[in-house]
């Protein structure tokens, strides 16, 4: 089993920055990809950014150029640096870890609220 503990959410004004962290523990041998999803009220959960164990990244088009995902494999931790935040970035952000992008493990979620 894998446990994911997120931190770093909060309230910020538009244009501000936040950094999310997700520390993983447990059976890490089964983990290749890690990433962040988000879900806003009334909307489906969507992938924000992902990163493989080799460092390959992918981003949702809406956050490209503003968000940066990184990973410290030694610490089993993934980070999401969020800059130039917009009100539409307001959502619950969930950490994900798995062998691939299906059937993996989820964190409990952390609220990010961007005020205009």
ZIFENBEL-V976782 format. One record per pair of residues at least 24 apart in sequence whose C-alpha atoms are under 10 Angstrom apart, sorted by sequence separation. I is the first residue (numbers start at 1). J is the second residue. D is the distance in whole Angstrom. If there is no record, write none. Layout:
i,j,d
I,J,D
I,J,D
//
This chain:
i,j,d
1,25,8
2,26,5
3,27,9
33,57,10
35,59,10
89,113,7
90,114,5
1,26,6
2,27,6
3,28,9
87,112,10
88,113,9
89,114,7
90,115,8
1,27,6
2,28,7
62,88,10
63,89,9
87,113,7
88,114,8
89,115,10
1,28,8
2,29,10
51,78,8
62,89,9
85,112,10
86,113,9
87,114,5
88,115,9
2,30,9
50,78,9
51,79,10
85,113,9
86,114,6
87,115,6
88,116,10
1,30,9
2,31,9
85,114,7
86,115,8
87,116,6
50,80,10
85,115,9
86,116,8
49,80,8
85,116,10
48,80,9
36,69,9
35,69,8
34,69,10
35,70,9
34,70,10
35,71,9
34,71,8
48,89,10
34,76,10
36,78,9
34,77,9
35,78,7
36,79,9
34,78,7
35,79,8
36,80,8
28,73,10
31,76,9
33,78,10
34,79,10
35,80,9
48,93,9
50,95,10
52,97,10
45,91,9
47,93,10
48,94,10
49,95,10
50,96,9
51,97,10
52,98,10
53,99,10
45,92,9
46,93,10
47,94,9
50,97,9
52,99,9
19,67,9
21,69,10
28,76,8
40,88,9
43,91,10
45,93,9
46,94,10
47,95,10
52,100,9
17,66,9
18,67,10
19,68,9
20,69,9
21,70,10
22,71,9
23,72,10
24,73,10
40,89,8
41,90,9
45,94,9
47,96,10
17,67,9
19,69,10
21,71,10
25,75,9
26,76,10
39,89,10
40,90,7
41,91,7
24,75,8
25,76,7
38,89,9
39,90,9
40,91,4
41,92,9
50,101,9
23,75,7
24,76,5
25,77,9
38,90,9
39,91,5
40,92,6
23,76,6
24,77,6
38,91,6
39,92,5
40,93,9
22,76,8
23,77,4
24,78,8
37,91,9
38,92,5
39,93,7
47,101,10
22,77,5
23,78,7
37,92,8
38,93,4
39,94,8
21,77,7
22,78,5
23,79,9
37,93,6
38,94,6
21,78,6
22,79,6
36,93,7
37,94,5
38,95,9
20,78,8
21,79,5
22,80,9
36,94,6
37,95,6
20,79,6
21,80,7
35,94,8
36,95,5
37,96,7
19,79,7
20,80,5
21,81,9
35,95,6
36,96,6
19,80,6
20,81,6
34,95,7
35,96,5
36,97,9
18,80,8
19,81,4
20,82,8
34,96,5
35,97,7
18,81,6
19,82,6
33,96,8
34,97,4
35,98,9
17,81,7
18,82,5
19,83,9
33,97,6
34,98,7
17,82,5
18,83,7
31,96,10
32,97,7
33,98,6
34,99,9
16,82,8
17,83,4
18,84,9
31,97,6
32,98,6
33,99,6
34,100,9
35,101,9
15,82,10
16,83,6
17,84,6
18,85,8
30,97,9
31,98,5
32,99,5
33,100,6
34,101,9
15,83,7
16,84,5
17,85,6
30,98,7
31,99,5
32,100,7
33,101,7
14,83,10
15,84,4
16,85,6
17,86,10
28,97,9
29,98,10
30,99,6
31,100,8
32,101,9
37,106,10
14,84,7
15,85,5
16,86,8
28,98,9
29,99,9
30,100,9
34,104,9
36,106,9
39,109,9
6,77,10
8,79,10
13,84,9
14,85,5
15,86,6
24,95,9
28,99,10
33,104,9
34,105,9
35,106,10
36,107,10
38,109,9
40,111,10
4,76,10
5,77,9
6,78,9
7,79,10
8,80,9
13,85,8
14,86,5
15,87,9
22,94,9
23,95,9
24,96,10
34,106,10
37,109,9
38,110,9
39,111,10
40,112,10
4,77,9
6,79,9
8,81,10
12,85,8
13,86,8
14,87,6
20,93,9
22,95,6
24,97,8
31,104,8
36,109,10
38,111,9
12,86,9
13,87,8
14,88,10
20,94,10
21,95,9
22,96,9
30,104,9
31,105,9
38,112,9
12,87,9
14,89,9
20,95,9
22,97,10
12,90,10
11,90,9
10,90,10
24,105,10
9,91,10
9,92,9
24,107,9
9,93,8
23,107,9
22,107,8
7,93,10
6,93,9
22,109,10
6,94,8
7,95,10
5,94,10
6,95,7
21,110,10
4,94,9
5,95,8
20,110,9
4,95,7
4,96,8
20,112,9
4,97,8
3,97,9
18,112,9
2,97,8
2,98,9
18,114,10
17,114,10
16,114,8
14,113,9
15,114,9
16,115,10
6,106,10
9,109,9
10,110,8
11,111,8
12,112,8
13,113,8
14,114,6
15,115,9
4,105,8
5,106,9
6,107,6
9,110,5
10,111,6
11,112,6
12,113,6
13,114,5
14,115,6
15,116,9
2,104,9
3,105,8
4,106,7
5,107,6
6,108,7
7,109,9
8,110,8
9,111,5
10,112,5
11,113,5
12,114,5
13,115,5
14,116,5
2,105,7
3,106,8
4,107,5
5,108,7
6,109,7
7,110,7
8,111,9
9,112,5
10,113,6
11,114,6
12,115,6
13,116,6
1,105,8
2,106,9
3,107,7
4,108,8
5,109,9
6,110,7
7,111,10
8,112,9
9,113,8
10,114,8
11,115,7
12,116,9
2,107,10
3,108,10
4,109,10
5,110,10
//
